[in-house]
Amino acid sequence: AEAYAEKNRGKVVGGLPDVVTIMEKKTLSLTCTVCGDPKPQVSWLKNGAEVEPDDQYVVSIDQGKFASLTIKGVSMENSGRYTMIVQNKYGGESVDIVVSVYRHGEKIPEAKPALTPKTIIPPKLPIEIPQPKTQPAPSGSSPAPSASSPAAPKAAPGRGIKSPTPSRRK
């Protein structure tokens, strides 16, 4: 089950810098690609508190895989440690990005690229693995019937095998 969760958990596939230095009043956009099955939820924290989307902060996720946080007109108050959390029911990852804002005309602060390894978020236990329909699902594990679980599409029997009327093409 752990291996299954590892394969399908939310992951950050890259695209995020560890450290960002940006001049005041510019627009900062942090974008990266995420993956996971089911599609992971993405949340952003600033210094440990969840970022509330508003006029300045725009949080978006495009096609379920391109996640971005855009901060319009950054100011010194926007400096800090941002954390992006990507997770689904099989677990996920969180990545820290240090943002430092400097004023126009100031010397650019030296960004010390602190190594911020991804933090792996363990899956929520118990790990549910979609069961083949032949086995009865353990009762009380989840309210969703197993029939609705998104299984890989299998060719329906009888279709496309041999049609009963042979098509005569010359």
C-alpha positions as CSV (number, residue, x, y, z in Angstrom):
1,A,0.0,0.0,0.0
2,E,2.8,2.4,0.8
3,A,4.3,1.9,-2.7
4,Y,0.9,2.6,-4.2
5,A,0.5,5.7,-2.2
6,E,4.0,6.8,-3.1
7,K,3.2,6.5,-6.8
8,N,0.0,8.4,-6.7
9,R,0.5,11.0,-4.0
10,G,0.6,14.7,-4.7
11,K,4.0,15.7,-5.9
12,V,5.7,19.0,-6.9
13,V,7.4,18.3,-10.2
14,G,9.6,21.3,-10.1
15,G,9.6,24.9,-11.4
16,L,9.8,26.6,-8.0
17,P,12.9,28.5,-6.9
18,D,14.2,28.1,-3.4
19,V,14.8,31.8,-3.0
20,V,13.2,34.8,-4.8
21,T,14.4,38.3,-4.7
22,I,12.1,40.8,-6.2
23,M,11.9,44.6,-6.4
24,E,9.0,46.4,-4.7
25,K,5.8,47.0,-6.7
26,K,6.6,44.3,-9.2
27,T,4.4,41.2,-9.7
28,L,5.8,38.0,-8.3
29,S,4.6,34.8,-9.8
30,L,5.5,31.4,-8.3
31,T,4.5,28.7,-10.7
32,C,5.2,25.0,-10.7
33,T,3.9,21.8,-12.1
34,V,2.2,19.4,-9.7
35,C,1.0,15.8,-10.2
36,G,-0.9,13.1,-8.4
37,D,-3.8,10.8,-8.8
38,P,-6.4,11.9,-7.7
39,K,-5.5,15.5,-8.6
40,P,-3.9,17.0,-5.6
41,Q,-5.2,20.0,-3.7
42,V,-2.7,22.9,-3.6
43,S,-2.5,25.3,-0.7
44,W,-0.1,28.1,-0.1
45,L,1.1,29.3,3.3
46,K,3.0,32.5,4.2
47,N,5.1,32.1,7.4
48,G,3.0,29.2,8.3
49,A,-0.4,30.8,7.8
50,E,-2.7,30.0,4.9
51,V,-2.6,32.6,2.1
52,E,-6.1,34.0,1.6
53,P,-6.7,34.9,-2.1
54,D,-7.6,38.5,-2.4
55,D,-6.8,41.5,-4.7
56,Q,-3.1,41.1,-4.2
57,Y,-2.8,37.3,-3.9
58,V,-4.0,35.3,-6.8
59,V,-3.9,31.5,-6.4
60,S,-4.7,29.4,-9.4
61,I,-4.4,25.9,-10.6
62,D,-4.6,25.3,-14.3
63,Q,-5.7,21.9,-15.8
64,G,-5.1,20.4,-12.4
65,K,-1.4,20.5,-12.8
66,F,0.0,24.0,-13.1
67,A,-0.2,25.7,-9.7
68,S,0.7,29.3,-9.2
69,L,0.7,32.0,-6.6
70,T,0.8,35.5,-8.0
71,I,1.5,38.5,-5.7
72,K,0.7,41.8,-7.4
73,G,2.6,44.9,-6.4
74,V,4.8,43.2,-3.8
75,S,5.8,45.3,-0.8
76,M,8.3,44.7,2.0
77,E,5.4,43.1,4.0
78,N,5.3,40.3,1.4
79,S,8.8,39.1,2.3
80,G,8.9,35.9,4.2
81,R,8.8,32.2,3.8
82,Y,6.1,30.8,1.6
83,T,5.2,27.2,1.6
84,M,3.4,25.4,-1.1
85,I,1.6,22.2,0.0
86,V,0.4,19.7,-2.6
87,Q,-1.5,16.7,-1.3
88,N,-4.2,14.2,-2.1
89,K,-5.4,11.3,0.0
90,Y,-2.2,9.4,-0.6
91,G,-0.1,12.1,0.9
92,G,2.0,14.9,-0.7
93,E,4.8,17.3,-0.5
94,S,5.5,20.8,0.7
95,V,8.1,23.1,-0.6
96,D,9.4,26.3,0.9
97,I,10.2,29.4,-1.0
98,V,12.0,32.3,0.6
99,V,10.8,35.6,-0.8
100,S,12.8,38.8,-0.1
101,V,11.6,42.1,-1.4
102,Y,13.9,45.1,-1.8
103,R,13.2,48.7,-2.5
104,H,14.0,50.4,-5.7
105,G,17.5,51.7,-5.6
106,E,18.5,49.5,-2.7
107,K,21.2,46.9,-3.1
108,I,19.7,43.6,-4.0
109,P,19.8,41.5,-0.8
110,E,22.0,38.5,-1.2
111,A,19.8,35.5,-1.3
112,K,21.4,32.7,0.6
113,P,20.0,29.7,-1.1
114,A,19.2,27.7,1.9
115,L,18.6,24.2,0.9
116,T,14.9,23.6,1.5
117,P,14.3,20.0,0.6
118,K,10.8,19.0,-0.1
119,T,9.0,17.8,3.0
120,I,7.1,14.6,2.3
121,I,3.6,14.5,3.7
122,P,2.6,10.9,4.6
123,P,-0.6,9.5,3.3
124,K,-3.7,9.7,5.4
125,L,-4.1,6.3,6.9
126,P,-5.5,3.8,6.2
127,I,-4.4,4.0,2.6
128,E,-7.3,3.1,0.4
129,I,-6.4,1.3,-2.8
130,P,-9.1,0.9,-5.4
131,Q,-10.2,-2.7,-5.1
132,P,-11.1,-4.9,-8.1
133,K,-14.8,-5.3,-8.2
134,T,-14.7,-9.0,-7.5
135,Q,-13.6,-8.5,-3.8
136,P,-16.2,-7.2,-1.4
137,A,-14.9,-3.9,-0.1
138,P,-14.4,-4.0,3.7
139,S,-17.6,-2.6,5.2
140,G,-17.5,0.9,6.7
141,S,-14.2,1.9,5.0
142,S,-15.6,4.5,2.7
143,P,-19.1,5.6,1.8
144,A,-18.3,5.6,-1.9
145,P,-19.2,2.4,-3.7
146,S,-16.2,0.8,-5.4
147,A,-17.9,0.9,-8.7
148,S,-17.5,4.6,-9.0
149,S,-13.7,4.5,-8.3
150,P,-11.8,5.8,-11.3
151,A,-10.4,2.6,-12.6
152,A,-8.3,2.3,-15.7
153,P,-10.7,1.9,-18.7
154,K,-10.7,-1.7,-19.7
155,A,-12.0,-2.8,-23.1
156,A,-15.6,-3.9,-22.6
157,P,-16.0,-7.5,-23.6
158,G,-17.8,-8.1,-26.8
159,R,-16.8,-4.8,-28.3
160,G,-14.2,-4.6,-31.0
161,I,-13.3,-8.2,-30.8
162,K,-15.2,-9.7,-33.7
163,S,-18.3,-8.2,-35.1
164,P,-21.0,-10.9,-35.8
165,T,-21.5,-9.5,-39.3
166,P,-18.3,-9.7,-41.2
167,S,-17.8,-6.5,-43.1
168,R,-17.2,-7.2,-46.8
169,R,-14.8,-4.7,-48.0
170,K,-13.3,-5.2,-51.5
